Amino acid sequence: MKAIVIDDSKAIRVILKKILVPLGFEVFEAENGQEAIIKIAQNGIPDIALVDWNMPVMNGLDFVKQARTLINLNNMKIMMVTTEAEMDRMVLALESGANEYVMKPFTKEIIIEKLQILGVVNHDQNTSPNC
């Protein structure tokens, strides 16, 4: 399985990667939506994209909108992982094509639960507490 973590914060990318790798994901990273489009073209279509909203160059919402216009990315699962906590932002992201929405700060358990809901991780998949 492949995942891309799209966030301008290196720390968030590292944290999410530490959650995803023990679950069996090959993880690649991008600092913004534009870089993510390039990385996806280079590395293949991931099963899941974890996307921040607020980034330079191309923000997460614009990435979601663009991904949903590209036929090859139309089935890719997208989880927004953002500080945007307003209900209208969540609705906008979901209406634009995001499949799930997680607000920062998050826990490992929340990320795994959302991955299970999206069907990219089995419910019986267990991870070590020391990831």
N, C-alpha and C positions, 0 to 999 in steps of 0.2 A: 504494500500500500504506500501511496505517496501523499505528502501533505506539503503545503506551502504556508509559511507564516509571513504575513505582510504587515510590518510595523516599523516605524522610524526609530523606535526604541530598541537598541541592542539588548538591553536587559530583558524586555518582554519577549523578544525572539528567543533568547536563551532559556527563559523559564518555560515557554510553551514547547520548545524543542525537548526539554527534559521531561515533559509530560508525555509527548508523542512518541519518542524513540522507544521507550519500554513497551509501548502498545504495538510495536511492530512497524511503525511508519518510517519511511525514508523521508527526511525533512529537508526542504530547501527553503531559503529565506530571501526576502526582498524588503527594501527600505521604503518602497512606495508602490502604488498601483502600476505605474508605467514600467518600473523595473520588474514587477511581478509578471506582466504580460510577456516580457522578454524571457524571463527565467522559465516560464511555462513552455514557451516555444522551444527552448533549449533542452529542458528536462522531461518533457511530456506532461500530459494533463494529470494533475493530482486528484485524488479521491476527495480531498477536503482542502479548502482555503480558509485560514483563520486571518481575519482582516481587521485592522484598526481603522477608525474613521478619519482621524485628524493626522494627515501626513502631507509633506510638501510634494510638489510636482503633480501627482495624481492622488487625490484622497480616496478613502475606502469606498465611499458611496459611488463615486465615479467609476472605480474599478468594478464594483458589483454591476452597475448599469452596463458597462462595456462588455463584461464577461457574459452577461445574459443576451447580448446581441450577437455573440460569436457562436455559431452552431456547434463547434467542437467543445465549447465550455458550458454549453447550456445545461448539461446534466451534472456538472461539478457541484458538490455541496459547498455552501459558503456560510461560515459562521462569523458574524461581526463580533469582535472582542474590543470594546471601546469604553471610554469614560463618558460617552454621551448617554445620559441617564433619563432624558426627557421622553415621555411616552410618544410624542409626535415624531421624534427621531427614530425610535424603535419601529414605529409603524411605517415610516418612510423607507427605512432599510429593508424591511420585510416585503413591502409592496414593490420595491425596486429589484427584488430577486434574492435577497439573503434568506437562508433557510432557518437560521437560528441567530439569537442575539444574546451576548453575555456582556455584563457590565463589569468594568474594572473597579476595584480589585476583585479578583476571582480566586477560587480555590482549585486545586487539582481535581477534586471530586466533581465540581461543577462542570469543568471542561470534559471530563470523562462521561458524565451523565448526558451532556449535550451531544457528544460523539455517538453515544449509544442510541439516543433519540433519532439521530440522523442515519443510523444504520451502518456507520463506518467502523464501529467497534462493537463486538459481541457483548451482550449483557453478562455473560459468564467469564469474560476476559478479566483476569486479575493482574494487578500490577503490584510491584513491591512498593512499600511505603517510602523507600529511600530512592526516589528518582531524581 
